[in-house]
Amino acid sequence: MSMKLKVIIIDDEIDAVNLLESIIGSKTNEYDIVGKTTNPLEGIELIIKKKPDVVFLDIEMPQMNGFQLLQITSELKFEVIFATAYESYALKAIKENALDYILKPITPEEVFGALEKAKQHLANKNNKADKYKELIDKINLSATRRIKFPTINGFELIEINNLMYLEAAGTYTLAYLSNGEKIVLSKSIKLIEDIVNSNLFFRAHRTYLINISFVKRFDRDLYSITLTNEIEIPLSRRRYDSFIKAMKLIEG
């Protein structure tokens, strides 16, 4: 694409705005930053006025989050690149037709990688809807996929939707299924977490990895998460904010 891409940056953290501006601004021959703001309401006005090709958008912001902003501007045509500190938003970002998402701390490689993807999408707009459908289908398929977990005697294929939570047991991990079955896995919980690799799972505590779709309630006084089978899982206090963000993935 020979023309410069018009870019808008919307993030409530001024440091994040300045960093993105610095990175993108290093290639003025390819990209033109036509607007930037820490206020999502002002961001809507900028989008309407400037008609950008690409919007870098934070998710957690005061007044309204990035998804709400997108709903308001849904009639306008631009590519969205989410910049977020929370990996659990990835699935929802894809379902909201985001072109890409970048996990903070932001790196130039990720920014320019996402912008290159934007160029390709803008050059092939006719294929855009099909590509999004393909992405969503893959995500939906992965949500019901079976994963091969190593056991003492071999391996066990477990459907991820039936896996309620995992508990560390030294160099082993105990897997608890929704049917009440318990399976001993022959890897540490950290390695098992890497195998699961799903936004449905949250590390509530160094000992526990939970499937957030089975969360029934949370007690902030006790920092205790109760699952649908009434099992109580402790929540590490330093993981509280991440837990609240992760839970927003399944709201509604």
PyRosetta script that sets phi, psi and omega in degrees:
from pyrosetta import init, pose_from_sequence

init()
pose = pose_from_sequence("MSMKLKVIIIDDEIDAVNLLESIIGSKTNEYDIVGKTTNPLEGIELIIKKKPDVVFLDIEMPQMNGFQLLQITSELKFEVIFATAYESYALKAIKENALDYILKPITPEEVFGALEKAKQHLANKNNKADKYKELIDKINLSATRRIKFPTINGFELIEINNLMYLEAAGTYTLAYLSNGEKIVLSKSIKLIEDIVNSNLFFRAHRTYLINISFVKRFDRDLYSITLTNEIEIPLSRRRYDSFIKAMKLIEG")
pose.set_psi(1, 120.9)
pose.set_omega(1, -173.8)
pose.set_phi(2, -78.5)
pose.set_psi(2, -31.9)
pose.set_omega(2, -178.6)
pose.set_phi(3, -75.0)
pose.set_psi(3, 152.4)
pose.set_omega(3, 176.5)
pose.set_phi(4, -68.7)
pose.set_psi(4, 144.5)
pose.set_omega(4, 173.8)
pose.set_phi(5, -83.1)
pose.set_psi(5, 131.1)
pose.set_omega(5, 176.6)
pose.set_phi(6, -85.9)
pose.set_psi(6, 126.4)
pose.set_omega(6, -172.7)
pose.set_phi(7, -121.5)
pose.set_psi(7, 138.4)
pose.set_omega(7, 171.5)
pose.set_phi(8, -122.1)
pose.set_psi(8, 141.0)
pose.set_omega(8, -179.9)
pose.set_phi(9, -116.7)
pose.set_psi(9, 124.7)
pose.set_omega(9, 179.0)
pose.set_phi(10, -129.0)
pose.set_psi(10, 112.6)
pose.set_omega(10, -178.9)
pose.set_phi(11, -157.6)
pose.set_psi(11, 132.5)
pose.set_omega(11, -176.7)
pose.set_phi(12, -73.1)
pose.set_psi(12, -10.5)
pose.set_omega(12, 176.9)
pose.set_phi(13, -96.3)
pose.set_psi(13, 115.4)
pose.set_omega(13, -176.7)
pose.set_phi(14, -61.7)
pose.set_psi(14, -33.0)
pose.set_omega(14, 178.5)
pose.set_phi(15, -63.7)
pose.set_psi(15, -38.6)
pose.set_omega(15, 178.5)
pose.set_phi(16, -67.0)
pose.set_psi(16, -40.1)
pose.set_omega(16, 177.3)
pose.set_phi(17, -61.8)
pose.set_psi(17, -47.5)
pose.set_omega(17, -177.9)
pose.set_phi(18, -64.2)
pose.set_psi(18, -37.9)
pose.set_omega(18, 179.9)
pose.set_phi(19, -65.7)
pose.set_psi(19, -47.1)
pose.set_omega(19, 178.2)
pose.set_phi(20, -61.5)
pose.set_psi(20, -41.5)
pose.set_omega(20, 179.2)
pose.set_phi(21, -62.0)
pose.set_psi(21, -41.0)
pose.set_omega(21, 179.8)
pose.set_phi(22, -64.8)
pose.set_psi(22, -43.9)
pose.set_omega(22, -178.4)
pose.set_phi(23, -66.9)
pose.set_psi(23, -52.9)
pose.set_omega(23, -176.7)
pose.set_phi(24, -67.5)
pose.set_psi(24, -36.2)
pose.set_omega(24, -179.0)
pose.set_phi(25, -67.6)
pose.set_psi(25, -12.0)
pose.set_omega(25, 178.4)
pose.set_phi(26, -74.9)
pose.set_psi(26, -9.7)
pose.set_omega(26, 178.3)
pose.set_phi(27, -125.9)
pose.set_psi(27, 66.1)
pose.set_omega(27, -175.6)
pose.set_phi(28, -67.9)
pose.set_psi(28, -18.2)
pose.set_omega(28, 178.4)
pose.set_phi(29, -76.6)
pose.set_psi(29, -14.5)
pose.set_omega(29, -178.1)
pose.set_phi(30, -113.3)
pose.set_psi(30, -30.6)
pose.set_omega(30, -172.7)
pose.set_phi(31, -131.3)
pose.set_psi(31, 141.1)
pose.set_omega(31, 179.1)
pose.set_phi(32, -123.0)
pose.set_psi(32, 110.5)
pose.set_omega(32, 178.6)
pose.set_phi(33, -78.0)
pose.set_psi(33, 105.5)
pose.set_omega(33, -174.6)
pose.set_phi(34, -94.8)
pose.set_psi(34, -4.1)
pose.set_omega(34, 178.8)
pose.set_phi(35, -174.5)
pose.set_psi(35, 151.5)
pose.set_omega(35, 175.9)
pose.set_phi(36, -154.3)
pose.set_psi(36, 146.4)
pose.set_omega(36, -179.1)
pose.set_phi(37, -163.0)
pose.set_psi(37, 155.9)
pose.set_omega(37, 172.9)
pose.set_phi(38, -102.0)
pose.set_psi(38, 3.5)
pose.set_omega(38, -176.6)
pose.set_phi(39, -114.1)
pose.set_psi(39, 115.5)
pose.set_omega(39, -177.9)
pose.set_phi(40, -61.4)
pose.set_psi(40, -32.9)
pose.set_omega(40, 178.3)
pose.set_phi(41, -66.3)
pose.set_psi(41, -40.6)
pose.set_omega(41, 175.5)
pose.set_phi(42, -67.3)
pose.set_psi(42, -31.3)
pose.set_omega(42, 178.5)
pose.set_phi(43, -62.3)
pose.set_psi(43, -39.4)
pose.set_omega(43, 177.8)
pose.set_phi(44, -61.4)
pose.set_psi(44, -44.1)
pose.set_omega(44, 179.0)
pose.set_phi(45, -61.9)
pose.set_psi(45, -41.2)
pose.set_omega(45, 179.6)
pose.set_phi(46, -62.5)
pose.set_psi(46, -42.9)
pose.set_omega(46, -179.4)
pose.set_phi(47, -62.7)
pose.set_psi(47, -44.4)
pose.set_omega(47, -179.7)
pose.set_phi(48, -64.3)
pose.set_psi(48, -40.9)
pose.set_omega(48, -175.1)
pose.set_phi(49, -78.3)
pose.set_psi(49, -43.6)
pose.set_omega(49, -170.7)
pose.set_phi(50, -92.3)
pose.set_psi(50, -17.8)
pose.set_omega(50, -179.7)
pose.set_phi(51, 48.4)
pose.set_psi(51, 66.6)
pose.set_omega(51, -175.6)
pose.set_phi(52, -73.8)
pose.set_psi(52, 161.2)
pose.set_omega(52, 171.3)
pose.set_phi(53, -84.1)
pose.set_psi(53, -35.7)
pose.set_omega(53, -175.3)
pose.set_phi(54, -136.7)
pose.set_psi(54, 138.4)
pose.set_omega(54, 174.3)
pose.set_phi(55, -123.0)
pose.set_psi(55, 121.9)
pose.set_omega(55, 169.5)
pose.set_phi(56, -86.4)
pose.set_psi(56, 122.5)
pose.set_omega(56, -169.0)
pose.set_phi(57, -132.3)
pose.set_psi(57, 126.0)
pose.set_omega(57, 172.4)
pose.set_phi(58, -75.4)
pose.set_psi(58, 159.3)
pose.set_omega(58, 179.6)
pose.set_phi(59, -99.2)
pose.set_psi(59, -54.2)
pose.set_omega(59, -179.1)
pose.set_phi(60, -85.2)
pose.set_psi(60, 107.8)
pose.set_omega(60, 178.7)
pose.set_phi(61, -141.4)
pose.set_psi(61, 153.3)
pose.set_omega(61, 175.2)
pose.set_phi(62, -69.4)
pose.set_psi(62, 161.4)
pose.set_omega(62, 179.9)
pose.set_phi(63, 75.0)
pose.set_psi(63, -50.7)
pose.set_omega(63, 174.2)
pose.set_phi(64, -160.3)
pose.set_psi(64, 150.4)
pose.set_omega(64, 178.3)
pose.set_phi(65, -89.7)
pose.set_psi(65, 174.9)
pose.set_omega(65, -176.3)
pose.set_phi(66, -61.3)
pose.set_psi(66, -35.5)
pose.set_omega(66, -179.9)
pose.set_phi(67, -67.0)
pose.set_psi(67, -40.0)
pose.set_omega(67, 178.0)
pose.set_phi(68, -65.1)
pose.set_psi(68, -39.3)
pose.set_omega(68, 177.5)
pose.set_phi(69, -60.6)
pose.set_psi(69, -41.2)
pose.set_omega(69, 180.0)
pose.set_phi(70, -64.2)
pose.set_psi(70, -37.3)
pose.set_omega(70, 179.3)
pose.set_phi(71, -62.5)
pose.set_psi(71, -39.5)
pose.set_omega(71, -178.8)
pose.set_phi(72, -68.5)
pose.set_psi(72, -34.3)
pose.set_omega(72, -176.2)
pose.set_phi(73, -102.5)
pose.set_psi(73, 20.6)
pose.set_omega(73, -172.3)
pose.set_phi(74, -63.0)
pose.set_psi(74, -23.6)
pose.set_omega(74, -179.1)
pose.set_phi(75, -78.8)
pose.set_psi(75, -16.0)
pose.set_omega(75, -178.7)
pose.set_phi(76, -89.8)
pose.set_psi(76, 148.3)
pose.set_omega(76, -174.6)
pose.set_phi(77, -104.2)
pose.set_psi(77, 109.9)
pose.set_omega(77, 174.5)
pose.set_phi(78, -156.3)
pose.set_psi(78, 158.7)
pose.set_omega(78, 177.8)
pose.set_phi(79, -87.3)
pose.set_psi(79, 141.0)
pose.set_omega(79, -177.8)
pose.set_phi(80, -112.7)
pose.set_psi(80, 129.9)
pose.set_omega(80, 173.2)
pose.set_phi(81, -120.9)
pose.set_psi(81, 110.3)
pose.set_omega(81, 179.5)
pose.set_phi(82, -78.6)
pose.set_psi(82, 137.9)
pose.set_omega(82, 172.2)
pose.set_phi(83, -118.5)
pose.set_psi(83, 113.8)
pose.set_omega(83, -173.5)
pose.set_phi(84, -142.0)
pose.set_psi(84, 153.0)
pose.set_omega(84, 177.4)
pose.set_phi(85, -89.3)
pose.set_psi(85, -4.1)
pose.set_omega(85, -172.4)
pose.set_phi(86, -116.9)
pose.set_psi(86, 113.8)
pose.set_omega(86, -176.2)
pose.set_phi(87, -65.9)
pose.set_psi(87, -25.0)
pose.set_omega(87, -177.0)
pose.set_phi(88, -66.7)
pose.set_psi(88, -13.5)
pose.set_omega(88, 178.4)
pose.set_phi(89, -80.8)
pose.set_psi(89, -8.5)
pose.set_omega(89, -172.7)
pose.set_phi(90, -56.4)
pose.set_psi(90, -47.7)
pose.set_omega(90, -178.2)
pose.set_phi(91, -60.8)
pose.set_psi(91, -47.7)
pose.set_omega(91, -178.7)
pose.set_phi(92, -65.3)
pose.set_psi(92, -35.0)
pose.set_omega(92, 178.9)
pose.set_phi(93, -60.3)
pose.set_psi(93, -42.9)
pose.set_omega(93, 179.3)
pose.set_phi(94, -64.9)
pose.set_psi(94, -43.4)
pose.set_omega(94, -178.8)
pose.set_phi(95, -68.4)
pose.set_psi(95, -21.3)
pose.set_omega(95, 177.6)
pose.set_phi(96, -89.4)
pose.set_psi(96, 16.4)
pose.set_omega(96, 177.9)
pose.set_phi(97, 65.7)
pose.set_psi(97, 30.7)
pose.set_omega(97, 172.8)
pose.set_phi(98, -71.0)
pose.set_psi(98, 141.4)
pose.set_omega(98, 176.2)
pose.set_phi(99, -67.0)
pose.set_psi(99, -41.8)
pose.set_omega(99, -175.2)
pose.set_phi(100, -160.9)
pose.set_psi(100, 168.2)
pose.set_omega(100, 171.4)
pose.set_phi(101, -137.8)
pose.set_psi(101, 144.6)
pose.set_omega(101, -178.9)
pose.set_phi(102, -119.9)
pose.set_psi(102, 129.0)
pose.set_omega(102, 177.6)
pose.set_phi(103, -86.6)
pose.set_psi(103, 129.5)
pose.set_omega(103, 175.6)
pose.set_phi(104, -71.6)
pose.set_psi(104, 147.2)
pose.set_omega(104, 2.5)
pose.set_phi(105, -70.5)
pose.set_psi(105, 139.1)
pose.set_omega(105, -174.7)
pose.set_phi(106, -76.5)
pose.set_psi(106, 140.2)
pose.set_omega(106, 175.9)
pose.set_phi(107, -120.7)
pose.set_psi(107, 150.6)
pose.set_omega(107, 178.8)
pose.set_phi(108, -57.5)
pose.set_psi(108, -37.4)
pose.set_omega(108, -178.8)
pose.set_phi(109, -59.2)
pose.set_psi(109, -43.9)
pose.set_omega(109, -179.8)
pose.set_phi(110, -67.9)
pose.set_psi(110, -40.9)
pose.set_omega(110, -179.3)
pose.set_phi(111, -61.6)
pose.set_psi(111, -50.2)
pose.set_omega(111, -177.6)
pose.set_phi(112, -71.8)
pose.set_psi(112, -29.5)
pose.set_omega(112, 174.4)
pose.set_phi(113, -63.0)
pose.set_psi(113, -43.6)
pose.set_omega(113, 179.0)
pose.set_phi(114, -66.9)
pose.set_psi(114, -39.0)
pose.set_omega(114, 179.7)
pose.set_phi(115, -67.9)
pose.set_psi(115, -36.0)
pose.set_omega(115, 176.1)
pose.set_phi(116, -63.4)
pose.set_psi(116, -39.3)
pose.set_omega(116, 177.2)
pose.set_phi(117, -63.7)
pose.set_psi(117, -37.8)
pose.set_omega(117, 178.1)
pose.set_phi(118, -62.2)
pose.set_psi(118, -42.0)
pose.set_omega(118, 178.4)
pose.set_phi(119, -57.9)
pose.set_psi(119, -45.8)
pose.set_omega(119, -178.5)
pose.set_phi(120, -64.0)
pose.set_psi(120, -41.8)
pose.set_omega(120, -179.6)
pose.set_phi(121, -65.9)
pose.set_psi(121, -41.4)
pose.set_omega(121, -179.1)
pose.set_phi(122, -67.8)
pose.set_psi(122, -28.7)
pose.set_omega(122, 178.6)
pose.set_phi(123, -80.6)
pose.set_psi(123, -15.2)
pose.set_omega(123, -178.4)
pose.set_phi(124, -131.5)
pose.set_psi(124, 51.5)
pose.set_omega(124, -174.3)
pose.set_phi(125, -60.1)
pose.set_psi(125, -29.4)
pose.set_omega(125, -177.8)
pose.set_phi(126, -64.4)
pose.set_psi(126, -25.6)
pose.set_omega(126, -178.0)
pose.set_phi(127, -91.8)
pose.set_psi(127, -2.8)
pose.set_omega(127, -170.6)
pose.set_phi(128, -60.8)
pose.set_psi(128, -49.5)
pose.set_omega(128, -177.1)
pose.set_phi(129, -61.1)
pose.set_psi(129, -41.3)
pose.set_omega(129, 179.5)
pose.set_phi(130, -63.7)
pose.set_psi(130, -39.5)
pose.set_omega(130, -178.8)
pose.set_phi(131, -65.8)
pose.set_psi(131, -42.1)
pose.set_omega(131, 178.7)
pose.set_phi(132, -63.5)
pose.set_psi(132, -41.5)
pose.set_omega(132, 179.2)
pose.set_phi(133, -61.5)
pose.set_psi(133, -40.9)
pose.set_omega(133, 179.4)
pose.set_phi(134, -62.5)
pose.set_psi(134, -41.8)
pose.set_omega(134, 178.6)
pose.set_phi(135, -62.5)
pose.set_psi(135, -47.2)
pose.set_omega(135, -178.4)
pose.set_phi(136, -64.2)
pose.set_psi(136, -40.7)
pose.set_omega(136, 177.8)
pose.set_phi(137, -60.1)
pose.set_psi(137, -41.1)
pose.set_omega(137, 179.3)
pose.set_phi(138, -64.4)
pose.set_psi(138, -41.6)
pose.set_omega(138, -179.9)
pose.set_phi(139, -65.8)
pose.set_psi(139, -44.1)
pose.set_omega(139, 179.5)
pose.set_phi(140, -63.2)
pose.set_psi(140, -37.4)
pose.set_omega(140, 178.6)
pose.set_phi(141, -66.3)
pose.set_psi(141, -41.0)
pose.set_omega(141, -178.2)
pose.set_phi(142, -68.4)
pose.set_psi(142, -26.9)
pose.set_omega(142, -180.0)
pose.set_phi(143, -67.0)
pose.set_psi(143, -23.8)
pose.set_omega(143, -179.7)
pose.set_phi(144, -112.0)
pose.set_psi(144, 12.7)
pose.set_omega(144, -174.9)
pose.set_phi(145, -73.4)
pose.set_psi(145, 158.3)
pose.set_omega(145, 172.9)
pose.set_phi(146, -96.8)
pose.set_psi(146, 139.9)
pose.set_omega(146, -179.3)
pose.set_phi(147, -115.6)
pose.set_psi(147, 140.0)
pose.set_omega(147, 178.7)
pose.set_phi(148, -89.8)
pose.set_psi(148, 112.4)
pose.set_omega(148, 179.4)
pose.set_phi(149, -104.7)
pose.set_psi(149, 137.0)
pose.set_omega(149, 179.0)
pose.set_phi(150, -74.0)
pose.set_psi(150, 135.1)
pose.set_omega(150, 175.4)
pose.set_phi(151, -120.5)
pose.set_psi(151, 176.3)
pose.set_omega(151, -178.0)
pose.set_phi(152, -60.7)
pose.set_psi(152, -37.3)
pose.set_omega(152, -175.3)
pose.set_phi(153, -101.3)
pose.set_psi(153, -0.5)
pose.set_omega(153, -178.2)
pose.set_phi(154, 161.5)
pose.set_psi(154, -110.4)
pose.set_omega(154, 177.3)
pose.set_phi(155, -152.7)
pose.set_psi(155, 163.7)
pose.set_omega(155, 178.9)
pose.set_phi(156, -131.5)
pose.set_psi(156, 130.5)
pose.set_omega(156, 174.9)
pose.set_phi(157, -90.4)
pose.set_psi(157, 118.6)
pose.set_omega(157, -176.6)
pose.set_phi(158, -123.1)
pose.set_psi(158, 129.7)
pose.set_omega(158, 175.1)
pose.set_phi(159, -72.3)
pose.set_psi(159, 126.4)
pose.set_omega(159, -171.1)
pose.set_phi(160, -60.7)
pose.set_psi(160, -32.1)
pose.set_omega(160, 179.6)
pose.set_phi(161, -67.2)
pose.set_psi(161, -19.9)
pose.set_omega(161, -179.7)
pose.set_phi(162, -93.9)
pose.set_psi(162, -3.5)
pose.set_omega(162, -177.9)
pose.set_phi(163, -89.9)
pose.set_psi(163, 107.5)
pose.set_omega(163, -175.1)
pose.set_phi(164, -78.3)
pose.set_psi(164, -51.8)
pose.set_omega(164, 178.9)
pose.set_phi(165, -161.1)
pose.set_psi(165, 164.4)
pose.set_omega(165, -179.7)
pose.set_phi(166, -125.0)
pose.set_psi(166, 141.8)
pose.set_omega(166, -178.2)
pose.set_phi(167, -126.7)
pose.set_psi(167, 129.2)
pose.set_omega(167, 178.6)
pose.set_phi(168, -68.6)
pose.set_psi(168, 139.5)
pose.set_omega(168, 176.9)
pose.set_phi(169, -141.8)
pose.set_psi(169, 72.6)
pose.set_omega(169, -176.8)
pose.set_phi(170, 68.1)
pose.set_psi(170, -126.3)
pose.set_omega(170, 178.5)
pose.set_phi(171, -83.9)
pose.set_psi(171, -0.4)
pose.set_omega(171, 178.3)
pose.set_phi(172, -110.0)
pose.set_psi(172, 170.8)
pose.set_omega(172, 176.7)
pose.set_phi(173, -137.4)
pose.set_psi(173, 136.8)
pose.set_omega(173, 176.7)
pose.set_phi(174, -97.2)
pose.set_psi(174, 125.6)
pose.set_omega(174, 178.6)
pose.set_phi(175, -104.0)
pose.set_psi(175, 125.0)
pose.set_omega(175, -179.1)
pose.set_phi(176, -108.5)
pose.set_psi(176, 122.9)
pose.set_omega(176, -177.6)
pose.set_phi(177, -98.7)
pose.set_psi(177, 162.4)
pose.set_omega(177, -176.9)
pose.set_phi(178, -66.9)
pose.set_psi(178, -19.6)
pose.set_omega(178, 178.6)
pose.set_phi(179, -88.8)
pose.set_psi(179, 7.2)
pose.set_omega(179, 178.5)
pose.set_phi(180, 92.3)
pose.set_psi(180, -6.4)
pose.set_omega(180, -178.8)
pose.set_phi(181, -73.7)
pose.set_psi(181, 144.8)
pose.set_omega(181, 176.5)
pose.set_phi(182, -121.6)
pose.set_psi(182, 131.2)
pose.set_omega(182, -177.8)
pose.set_phi(183, -123.9)
pose.set_psi(183, 134.5)
pose.set_omega(183, 177.5)
pose.set_phi(184, -90.1)
pose.set_psi(184, 119.9)
pose.set_omega(184, 178.9)
pose.set_phi(185, -101.0)
pose.set_psi(185, 144.1)
pose.set_omega(185, -170.9)
pose.set_phi(186, -94.0)
pose.set_psi(186, 28.9)
pose.set_omega(186, 176.2)
pose.set_phi(187, -133.8)
pose.set_psi(187, 159.3)
pose.set_omega(187, 177.4)
pose.set_phi(188, -67.6)
pose.set_psi(188, 161.7)
pose.set_omega(188, -177.5)
pose.set_phi(189, -64.9)
pose.set_psi(189, -30.0)
pose.set_omega(189, 177.6)
pose.set_phi(190, -65.1)
pose.set_psi(190, -43.8)
pose.set_omega(190, 178.8)
pose.set_phi(191, -68.8)
pose.set_psi(191, -37.1)
pose.set_omega(191, 177.9)
pose.set_phi(192, -65.7)
pose.set_psi(192, -38.2)
pose.set_omega(192, 177.6)
pose.set_phi(193, -59.5)
pose.set_psi(193, -39.9)
pose.set_omega(193, 178.0)
pose.set_phi(194, -66.1)
pose.set_psi(194, -36.4)
pose.set_omega(194, 179.1)
pose.set_phi(195, -68.0)
pose.set_psi(195, -43.1)
pose.set_omega(195, -179.7)
pose.set_phi(196, -61.3)
pose.set_psi(196, -52.2)
pose.set_omega(196, 174.6)
pose.set_phi(197, 43.0)
pose.set_psi(197, 56.7)
pose.set_omega(197, -178.2)
pose.set_phi(198, -136.5)
pose.set_psi(198, 143.0)
pose.set_omega(198, 177.8)
pose.set_phi(199, -69.8)
pose.set_psi(199, -10.6)
pose.set_omega(199, 177.2)
pose.set_phi(200, -73.1)
pose.set_psi(200, -17.4)
pose.set_omega(200, -173.6)
pose.set_phi(201, -108.1)
pose.set_psi(201, 140.1)
pose.set_omega(201, -176.8)
pose.set_phi(202, -131.3)
pose.set_psi(202, 133.9)
pose.set_omega(202, 178.4)
pose.set_phi(203, -83.0)
pose.set_psi(203, 92.7)
pose.set_omega(203, -175.9)
pose.set_phi(204, -73.2)
pose.set_psi(204, -26.4)
pose.set_omega(204, -172.3)
pose.set_phi(205, -160.0)
pose.set_psi(205, 160.2)
pose.set_omega(205, -179.8)
pose.set_phi(206, -60.3)
pose.set_psi(206, -21.9)
pose.set_omega(206, -178.6)
pose.set_phi(207, -94.5)
pose.set_psi(207, -19.9)
pose.set_omega(207, -171.0)
pose.set_phi(208, -127.6)
pose.set_psi(208, 138.4)
pose.set_omega(208, 171.1)
pose.set_phi(209, -122.5)
pose.set_psi(209, 119.2)
pose.set_omega(209, -172.9)
pose.set_phi(210, -113.6)
pose.set_psi(210, 150.6)
pose.set_omega(210, 172.1)
pose.set_phi(211, -86.2)
pose.set_psi(211, 111.2)
pose.set_omega(211, -172.0)
pose.set_phi(212, -66.3)
pose.set_psi(212, -16.5)
pose.set_omega(212, 177.8)
pose.set_phi(213, -71.9)
pose.set_psi(213, -12.4)
pose.set_omega(213, 178.2)
pose.set_phi(214, -100.4)
pose.set_psi(214, 4.6)
pose.set_omega(214, 179.5)
pose.set_phi(215, -70.5)
pose.set_psi(215, 129.7)
pose.set_omega(215, 179.7)
pose.set_phi(216, -102.7)
pose.set_psi(216, -43.9)
pose.set_omega(216, 178.7)
pose.set_phi(217, -158.1)
pose.set_psi(217, 166.1)
pose.set_omega(217, 178.4)
pose.set_phi(218, -134.7)
pose.set_psi(218, 133.1)
pose.set_omega(218, 178.1)
pose.set_phi(219, -108.0)
pose.set_psi(219, 109.5)
pose.set_omega(219, -176.2)
pose.set_phi(220, -73.2)
pose.set_psi(220, -25.2)
pose.set_omega(220, 177.4)
pose.set_phi(221, -68.7)
pose.set_psi(221, -40.2)
pose.set_omega(221, -178.0)
pose.set_phi(222, -96.1)
pose.set_psi(222, -8.6)
pose.set_omega(222, -173.1)
pose.set_phi(223, 51.0)
pose.set_psi(223, 54.8)
pose.set_omega(223, -176.0)
pose.set_phi(224, -127.2)
pose.set_psi(224, 131.8)
pose.set_omega(224, 177.2)
pose.set_phi(225, -103.7)
pose.set_psi(225, 126.9)
pose.set_omega(225, 176.7)
pose.set_phi(226, -104.4)
pose.set_psi(226, 127.8)
pose.set_omega(226, 178.4)
pose.set_phi(227, -88.7)
pose.set_psi(227, 172.9)
pose.set_omega(227, -175.2)
pose.set_phi(228, -65.3)
pose.set_psi(228, -18.5)
pose.set_omega(228, 176.5)
pose.set_phi(229, -93.3)
pose.set_psi(229, 12.8)
pose.set_omega(229, 177.8)
pose.set_phi(230, 71.5)
pose.set_psi(230, 8.9)
pose.set_omega(230, 173.3)
pose.set_phi(231, -72.8)
pose.set_psi(231, 134.8)
pose.set_omega(231, 179.6)
pose.set_phi(232, -100.3)
pose.set_psi(232, 130.4)
pose.set_omega(232, -178.8)
pose.set_phi(233, -116.7)
pose.set_psi(233, 127.1)
pose.set_omega(233, 178.1)
pose.set_phi(234, -69.9)
pose.set_psi(234, 143.7)
pose.set_omega(234, 176.4)
pose.set_phi(235, -109.8)
pose.set_psi(235, 125.0)
pose.set_omega(235, 175.5)
pose.set_phi(236, -63.3)
pose.set_psi(236, 133.0)
pose.set_omega(236, -176.3)
pose.set_phi(237, -60.8)
pose.set_psi(237, -34.6)
pose.set_omega(237, -179.2)
pose.set_phi(238, -73.0)
pose.set_psi(238, -11.5)
pose.set_omega(238, 179.5)
pose.set_phi(239, -100.4)
pose.set_psi(239, 5.0)
pose.set_omega(239, -175.2)
pose.set_phi(240, -58.5)
pose.set_psi(240, -51.8)
pose.set_omega(240, -177.4)
pose.set_phi(241, -59.6)
pose.set_psi(241, -43.1)
pose.set_omega(241, 179.8)
pose.set_phi(242, -64.6)
pose.set_psi(242, -34.9)
pose.set_omega(242, 178.1)
pose.set_phi(243, -64.1)
pose.set_psi(243, -45.9)
pose.set_omega(243, -179.9)
pose.set_phi(244, -61.0)
pose.set_psi(244, -41.6)
pose.set_omega(244, 178.5)
pose.set_phi(245, -65.7)
pose.set_psi(245, -41.7)
pose.set_omega(245, -179.1)
pose.set_phi(246, -62.9)
pose.set_psi(246, -38.6)
pose.set_omega(246, -178.9)
pose.set_phi(247, -65.5)
pose.set_psi(247, -26.5)
pose.set_omega(247, -180.0)
pose.set_phi(248, -66.8)
pose.set_psi(248, -18.7)
pose.set_omega(248, 178.7)
pose.set_phi(249, -62.0)
pose.set_psi(249, -33.4)
pose.set_omega(249, -175.0)
pose.set_phi(250, -106.4)
pose.set_psi(250, 6.2)
pose.set_omega(250, 178.7)
pose.set_phi(251, -68.0)
pose.set_psi(251, 143.1)
pose.set_omega(251, 176.2)
pose.set_phi(252, 79.0)
pose.dump_pdb("model.pdb")
